[in-house]
Amino acid sequence: MSSRCGLIEHTADLGLWVEAEGLAELFEAAALALARVMVAGPREGDLTWRELDLQAGDLVELMVQMLGEVVYLWDAEGLLVAAAQVQEIGPRRLRARLGVVPADPERHAPGEPVKAVTYHRAKVERQGEGWRAEVILDV
């Protein structure tokens, strides 16, 4: 099963859902889906890898923290997440790498102006034989 994602309507904000067969694939797909919501344009180029080593109380908190890094990299450093690799995932820890490319105004167009990833209605849960995550984005 490949991953799928979509948007959720939410008053004054925007929701994002992602489904995948495995938990690692879910986190990878969520990072890429959020980057696509935030920025349109090609993702190819020489990747620079950013290491993440996150600890949290549960999978929801890990997801929100990781997606918060995607927002931070774009807003603060002008880096677009173009790849994601989960190296280790457990109920309270995530080790991953985010592959980034520099923003290029000639190739990248702003999408939704995501300010933050919120905990409101956030979830990471088993669904059938796979996994589903939902987050609300503050835009």
TORPA-4810 file (N, C-alpha, C, O; in nm, 3 decimals):
<nodes>
NODE_1_0.085_-0.118_0.000_0.000_0.000_0.000_0.089_0.124_0.000_0.180_0.136_0.082_M
NODE_2_0.064_0.213_-0.089_0.136_0.339_-0.087_0.062_0.438_0.002_-0.052_0.414_0.042_S
NODE_3_0.127_0.547_0.033_0.063_0.644_0.122_-0.035_0.731_0.045_-0.025_0.746_-0.077_S
NODE_4_-0.130_0.786_0.118_-0.229_0.879_0.062_-0.241_0.995_0.158_-0.214_0.980_0.277_R
NODE_5_-0.284_1.111_0.107_-0.303_1.225_0.194_-0.410_1.315_0.135_-0.444_1.304_0.017_C
NODE_6_-0.463_1.403_0.218_-0.565_1.497_0.174_-0.584_1.606_0.278_-0.521_1.605_0.384_G
NODE_7_-0.672_1.699_0.246_-0.699_1.812_0.335_-0.832_1.792_0.406_-0.922_1.725_0.354_L
NODE_8_-0.844_1.850_0.525_-0.966_1.846_0.606_-1.012_1.989_0.624_-0.933_2.076_0.660_I
NODE_9_-1.138_2.015_0.598_-1.190_2.149_0.622_-1.202_2.173_0.771_-1.245_2.086_0.847_E
NODE_10_-1.162_2.294_0.813_-1.168_2.330_0.954_-1.183_2.481_0.962_-1.116_2.554_0.890_H
NODE_11_-1.270_2.528_1.050_-1.296_2.670_1.062_-1.168_2.749_1.082_-1.095_2.727_1.179_T
NODE_12_-1.140_2.840_0.991_-1.027_2.934_0.996_-0.890_2.866_0.992_-0.788_2.935_0.993_A
NODE_13_-0.884_2.736_0.987_-0.759_2.663_0.980_-0.769_2.559_0.869_-0.867_2.556_0.795_D
NODE_14_-0.670_2.475_0.859_-0.666_2.372_0.756_-0.621_2.243_0.821_-0.528_2.243_0.902_L
NODE_15_-0.684_2.134_0.788_-0.645_2.004_0.839_-0.575_1.922_0.734_-0.597_1.942_0.614_G
NODE_16_-0.492_1.831_0.777_-0.418_1.742_0.687_-0.433_1.601_0.739_-0.415_1.576_0.858_L
NODE_17_-0.466_1.508_0.651_-0.469_1.367_0.689_-0.373_1.289_0.599_-0.351_1.325_0.483_W
NODE_18_-0.317_1.182_0.655_-0.224_1.096_0.582_-0.252_0.953_0.624_-0.275_0.925_0.741_V
NODE_19_-0.249_0.863_0.527_-0.264_0.720_0.554_-0.147_0.646_0.492_-0.100_0.682_0.384_E
NODE_20_-0.100_0.542_0.560_0.011_0.461_0.509_0.003_0.322_0.572_-0.063_0.302_0.674_A
NODE_21_0.072_0.230_0.510_0.071_0.093_0.558_0.146_0.078_0.690_0.099_0.009_0.781_E
NODE_22_0.262_0.141_0.701_0.344_0.129_0.820_0.360_0.262_0.892_0.334_0.368_0.836_G
NODE_23_0.403_0.255_1.016_0.419_0.375_1.097_0.532_0.464_1.044_0.517_0.586_1.036_L
NODE_24_0.645_0.405_1.007_0.756_0.484_0.952_0.711_0.552_0.823_0.739_0.671_0.803_A
NODE_25_0.643_0.478_0.737_0.594_0.535_0.611_0.495_0.648_0.637_0.493_0.746_0.562_E
NODE_26_0.414_0.636_0.742_0.319_0.741_0.777_0.391_0.871_0.810_0.352_0.978_0.761_L
NODE_27_0.493_0.864_0.891_0.568_0.984_0.929_0.640_1.045_0.808_0.642_1.167_0.792_F
NODE_28_0.698_0.961_0.725_0.765_1.011_0.605_0.665_1.081_0.513_0.691_1.191_0.464_E
NODE_29_0.551_1.016_0.490_0.449_1.073_0.401_0.391_1.202_0.457_0.360_1.294_0.382_A
NODE_30_0.377_1.210_0.589_0.322_1.331_0.651_0.415_1.450_0.629_0.368_1.560_0.599_A
NODE_31_0.545_1.430_0.644_0.641_1.538_0.623_0.634_1.589_0.479_0.634_1.710_0.455_A
NODE_32_0.627_1.497_0.384_0.622_1.536_0.243_0.489_1.600_0.207_0.484_1.694_0.128_L
NODE_33_0.380_1.550_0.265_0.248_1.608_0.238_0.240_1.751_0.288_0.189_1.839_0.219_A
NODE_34_0.291_1.776_0.409_0.290_1.912_0.463_0.374_2.005_0.375_0.333_2.118_0.347_L
NODE_35_0.490_1.959_0.332_0.575_2.041_0.245_0.502_2.076_0.115_0.516_2.187_0.064_A
NODE_36_0.425_1.982_0.060_0.349_2.008_-0.063_0.237_2.108_-0.039_0.204_2.187_-0.128_R
NODE_37_0.177_2.105_0.079_0.071_2.202_0.112_0.131_2.342_0.120_0.068_2.439_0.078_V
NODE_38_0.251_2.353_0.174_0.314_2.482_0.198_0.380_2.544_0.075_0.385_2.666_0.061_M
NODE_39_0.430_2.458_-0.015_0.511_2.508_-0.127_0.484_2.425_-0.252_0.488_2.302_-0.249_V
NODE_40_0.457_2.495_-0.362_0.441_2.429_-0.492_0.571_2.440_-0.570_0.645_2.537_-0.555_A
NODE_41_0.599_2.341_-0.651_0.718_2.346_-0.735_0.800_2.219_-0.723_0.769_2.132_-0.643_G
NODE_42_0.905_2.209_-0.803_0.987_2.088_-0.806_1.066_2.068_-0.677_1.100_2.163_-0.606_P
NODE_43_1.092_1.943_-0.650_1.167_1.907_-0.529_1.306_1.854_-0.559_1.381_1.822_-0.466_R
NODE_44_1.344_1.845_-0.686_1.474_1.788_-0.717_1.585_1.887_-0.687_1.563_2.008_-0.673_E
NODE_45_1.704_1.832_-0.676_1.821_1.913_-0.644_1.909_1.837_-0.546_1.874_1.728_-0.501_G
NODE_46_2.022_1.895_-0.514_2.113_1.833_-0.417_2.054_1.845_-0.277_2.036_1.956_-0.226_D
NODE_47_2.026_1.732_-0.218_1.967_1.731_-0.084_2.074_1.751_0.022_2.185_1.697_0.013_L
NODE_48_2.038_1.828_0.122_2.114_1.836_0.245_2.027_1.769_0.350_1.906_1.794_0.355_T
NODE_49_2.086_1.686_0.432_2.007_1.610_0.530_2.013_1.676_0.666_2.120_1.713_0.714_W
NODE_50_1.896_1.689_0.728_1.883_1.739_0.865_1.838_1.623_0.954_1.736_1.559_0.928_R
NODE_51_1.916_1.599_1.057_1.886_1.489_1.149_1.785_1.535_1.253_1.793_1.646_1.305_E
NODE_52_1.690_1.448_1.283_1.594_1.472_1.392_1.607_1.359_1.493_1.615_1.242_1.455_L
NODE_53_1.608_1.393_1.619_1.603_1.295_1.726_1.504_1.350_1.828_1.540_1.432_1.913_D
NODE_54_1.380_1.305_1.817_1.272_1.361_1.897_1.225_1.262_2.001_1.219_1.141_1.977_L
NODE_55_1.192_1.314_2.119_1.131_1.234_2.224_1.004_1.304_2.267_0.998_1.426_2.275_Q
NODE_56_0.901_1.224_2.296_0.771_1.281_2.329_0.692_1.182_2.413_0.735_1.069_2.436_A
NODE_57_0.575_1.228_2.458_0.490_1.143_2.540_0.416_1.035_2.462_0.378_0.933_2.518_G
NODE_58_0.395_1.059_2.331_0.322_0.963_2.250_0.344_0.991_2.101_0.415_1.085_2.065_D
NODE_59_0.283_0.910_2.016_0.300_0.924_1.872_0.244_1.056_1.820_0.299_1.114_1.726_L
NODE_60_0.135_1.104_1.879_0.076_1.231_1.835_0.176_1.344_1.857_0.198_1.426_1.768_V
NODE_61_0.236_1.348_1.973_0.333_1.453_2.002_0.455_1.443_1.910_0.508_1.545_1.866_E
NODE_62_0.499_1.320_1.879_0.609_1.302_1.785_0.572_1.357_1.647_0.654_1.424_1.583_L
NODE_63_0.450_1.330_1.603_0.405_1.378_1.472_0.402_1.530_1.468_0.451_1.592_1.374_M
NODE_64_0.343_1.591_1.571_0.333_1.737_1.575_0.473_1.800_1.579_0.498_1.899_1.510_V
NODE_65_0.563_1.743_1.658_0.700_1.796_1.665_0.771_1.785_1.530_0.835_1.880_1.486_Q
NODE_66_0.759_1.669_1.465_0.826_1.651_1.337_0.771_1.747_1.232_0.848_1.808_1.157_M
NODE_67_0.639_1.761_1.226_0.579_1.852_1.128_0.613_1.997_1.162_0.627_2.080_1.072_L
NODE_68_0.628_2.027_1.290_0.673_2.159_1.330_0.812_2.190_1.274_0.840_2.304_1.239_G
NODE_69_0.897_2.089_1.266_1.030_2.106_1.206_1.020_2.138_1.058_1.098_2.219_1.006_E
NODE_70_0.926_2.075_0.989_0.906_2.104_0.846_0.868_2.251_0.827_0.920_2.318_0.738_V
NODE_71_0.778_2.300_0.912_0.737_2.441_0.906_0.855_2.531_0.938_0.879_2.629_0.868_V
NODE_72_0.929_2.500_1.043_1.044_2.581_1.084_1.148_2.589_0.973_1.197_2.698_0.942_Y
NODE_73_1.182_2.476_0.913_1.285_2.476_0.809_1.248_2.569_0.694_1.334_2.639_0.640_L
NODE_74_1.120_2.570_0.656_1.076_2.657_0.547_1.074_2.804_0.591_1.132_2.890_0.525_W
NODE_75_1.008_2.830_0.703_0.990_2.969_0.748_1.119_3.035_0.795_1.146_3.151_0.760_D
NODE_76_1.197_2.965_0.872_1.315_3.026_0.934_1.442_3.012_0.852_1.529_3.100_0.856_A
NODE_77_1.454_2.903_0.776_1.579_2.878_0.706_1.565_2.876_0.554_1.665_2.864_0.484_E
NODE_78_1.442_2.887_0.503_1.423_2.886_0.358_1.459_2.753_0.295_1.511_2.749_0.184_G
NODE_79_1.432_2.643_0.367_1.464_2.509_0.318_1.335_2.429_0.301_1.254_2.419_0.393_L
NODE_80_1.319_2.373_0.183_1.200_2.294_0.150_1.229_2.147_0.172_1.327_2.094_0.119_L
NODE_81_1.146_2.080_0.249_1.161_1.936_0.271_1.121_1.863_0.143_1.008_1.876_0.095_V
NODE_82_1.216_1.786_0.090_1.193_1.714_-0.035_1.204_1.563_-0.018_1.170_1.487_-0.109_A
NODE_83_1.250_1.518_0.098_1.263_1.375_0.126_1.259_1.355_0.277_1.294_1.444_0.354_A
NODE_84_1.215_1.238_0.317_1.210_1.204_0.460_1.242_1.056_0.476_1.191_0.972_0.401_A
NODE_85_1.325_1.026_0.573_1.361_0.888_0.603_1.355_0.865_0.753_1.430_0.926_0.829_Q
NODE_86_1.267_0.777_0.795_1.259_0.740_0.936_1.361_0.630_0.960_1.361_0.528_0.892_V
NODE_87_1.447_0.651_1.058_1.549_0.553_1.092_1.506_0.467_1.210_1.542_0.349_1.218_Q
NODE_88_1.430_0.527_1.302_1.382_0.453_1.420_1.255_0.521_1.468_1.248_0.644_1.479_E
NODE_89_1.154_0.440_1.497_1.031_0.496_1.553_0.977_0.402_1.658_0.973_0.280_1.640_I
NODE_90_0.935_0.462_1.769_0.872_0.388_1.877_0.763_0.475_1.936_0.739_0.585_1.886_G
NODE_91_0.698_0.429_2.040_0.587_0.505_2.097_0.626_0.643_2.149_0.541_0.732_2.159_P
NODE_92_0.755_0.662_2.181_0.798_0.790_2.241_0.925_0.849_2.179_0.978_0.948_2.229_R
NODE_93_0.974_0.787_2.070_1.099_0.838_2.010_1.094_0.826_1.859_1.044_0.728_1.803_R
NODE_94_1.148_0.929_1.794_1.160_0.930_1.649_1.299_0.978_1.613_1.342_1.086_1.652_L
NODE_95_1.370_0.895_1.537_1.496_0.937_1.475_1.472_0.934_1.325_1.435_0.831_1.269_R
NODE_96_1.494_1.047_1.261_1.467_1.057_1.118_1.561_1.157_1.054_1.631_1.232_1.123_A
NODE_97_1.561_1.158_0.921_1.635_1.257_0.844_1.538_1.325_0.748_1.455_1.259_0.685_R
NODE_98_1.549_1.456_0.739_1.471_1.532_0.642_1.567_1.585_0.537_1.661_1.657_0.568_L
NODE_99_1.543_1.548_0.412_1.623_1.597_0.300_1.565_1.729_0.252_1.447_1.736_0.218_G
NODE_100_1.646_1.833_0.249_1.598_1.967_0.216_1.673_2.024_0.095_1.788_1.990_0.068_V
NODE_101_1.602_2.112_0.022_1.663_2.190_-0.086_1.636_2.337_-0.056_1.533_2.370_0.003_V
NODE_102_1.726_2.426_-0.097_1.705_2.569_-0.071_1.586_2.623_-0.151_1.559_2.579_-0.262_P
NODE_103_1.516_2.717_-0.091_1.405_2.784_-0.159_1.459_2.857_-0.281_1.566_2.917_-0.277_A
NODE_104_1.384_2.850_-0.389_1.419_2.919_-0.513_1.293_2.988_-0.564_1.202_2.920_-0.612_D
NODE_105_1.285_3.121_-0.553_1.164_3.193_-0.592_1.123_3.170_-0.738_1.007_3.189_-0.773_P
NODE_106_1.217_3.131_-0.822_1.184_3.105_-0.962_1.122_2.969_-0.982_1.055_2.945_-1.083_E
NODE_107_1.143_2.878_-0.888_1.089_2.742_-0.900_0.982_2.709_-0.796_0.899_2.621_-0.819_R
NODE_108_0.984_2.777_-0.683_0.893_2.744_-0.573_0.793_2.856_-0.549_0.830_2.972_-0.531_H
NODE_109_0.667_2.819_-0.550_0.560_2.917_-0.526_0.497_2.890_-0.390_0.475_2.774_-0.354_A
NODE_110_0.469_2.994_-0.313_0.405_2.973_-0.183_0.269_2.906_-0.198_0.193_2.937_-0.290_P
NODE_111_0.241_2.815_-0.109_0.110_2.751_-0.101_0.036_2.808_0.018_0.025_2.930_0.034_G
NODE_112_-0.014_2.720_0.103_-0.082_2.764_0.225_0.021_2.820_0.323_0.125_2.758_0.345_E
NODE_113_-0.008_2.935_0.382_0.088_2.995_0.477_0.074_2.932_0.616_0.012_2.990_0.705_P
NODE_114_0.132_2.816_0.634_0.121_2.744_0.761_0.209_2.811_0.865_0.330_2.826_0.847_V
NODE_115_0.145_2.852_0.976_0.219_2.914_1.087_0.265_2.810_1.187_0.373_2.820_1.244_K
NODE_116_0.180_2.708_1.209_0.213_2.608_1.310_0.128_2.483_1.289_0.024_2.487_1.222_A
NODE_117_0.174_2.373_1.347_0.099_2.248_1.352_0.045_2.239_1.494_0.122_2.248_1.590_V
NODE_118_-0.085_2.221_1.508_-0.146_2.224_1.641_-0.176_2.083_1.694_-0.176_1.986_1.619_T
NODE_119_-0.202_2.076_1.822_-0.243_1.950_1.885_-0.395_1.932_1.878_-0.446_1.824_1.909_Y
NODE_120_-0.467_2.036_1.839_-0.613_2.029_1.832_-0.656_1.919_1.736_-0.623_1.923_1.618_H
NODE_121_-0.728_1.821_1.787_-0.780_1.707_1.709_-0.672_1.623_1.643_-0.701_1.544_1.553_R
NODE_122_-0.548_1.639_1.684_-0.439_1.560_1.626_-0.452_1.415_1.669_-0.489_1.385_1.782_A
NODE_123_-0.422_1.326_1.575_-0.426_1.184_1.608_-0.331_1.105_1.519_-0.307_1.142_1.404_K
NODE_124_-0.279_0.998_1.573_-0.203_0.898_1.501_-0.256_0.765_1.552_-0.242_0.733_1.670_V
NODE_125_-0.317_0.688_1.462_-0.382_0.565_1.509_-0.384_0.459_1.400_-0.374_0.488_1.281_E
NODE_126_-0.396_0.337_1.446_-0.413_0.226_1.353_-0.548_0.239_1.285_-0.647_0.278_1.347_R
NODE_127_-0.549_0.206_1.156_-0.674_0.206_1.081_-0.669_0.085_0.988_-0.593_0.082_0.892_Q
NODE_128_-0.752_-0.014_1.019_-0.748_-0.137_0.940_-0.612_-0.200_0.952_-0.563_-0.225_1.062_G
NODE_129_-0.549_-0.227_0.837_-0.417_-0.287_0.836_-0.305_-0.183_0.830_-0.188_-0.219_0.822_E
NODE_130_-0.341_-0.055_0.833_-0.240_0.049_0.823_-0.252_0.151_0.935_-0.298_0.120_1.045_G
NODE_131_-0.208_0.272_0.905_-0.205_0.382_1.001_-0.266_0.507_0.940_-0.263_0.524_0.818_W
NODE_132_-0.320_0.594_1.024_-0.374_0.722_0.979_-0.333_0.829_1.079_-0.335_0.808_1.200_R
NODE_133_-0.296_0.945_1.026_-0.265_1.062_1.108_-0.351_1.178_1.061_-0.379_1.191_0.942_A
NODE_134_-0.391_1.262_1.155_-0.463_1.386_1.124_-0.405_1.496_1.211_-0.380_1.477_1.330_E
NODE_135_-0.385_1.613_1.151_-0.341_1.731_1.226_-0.415_1.853_1.171_-0.458_1.856_1.056_V
NODE_136_-0.428_1.952_1.257_-0.486_2.081_1.217_-0.371_2.179_1.207_-0.287_2.189_1.297_I
NODE_137_-0.367_2.252_1.096_-0.262_2.349_1.069_-0.314_2.490_1.095_-0.423_2.526_1.049_L
NODE_138_-0.238_2.568_1.166_-0.271_2.708_1.189_-0.219_2.786_1.069_-0.099_2.799_1.048_D
NODE_139_-0.314_2.839_0.989_-0.275_2.915_0.868_-0.310_3.061_0.882_-0.284_3.140_0.791_V
</nodes>
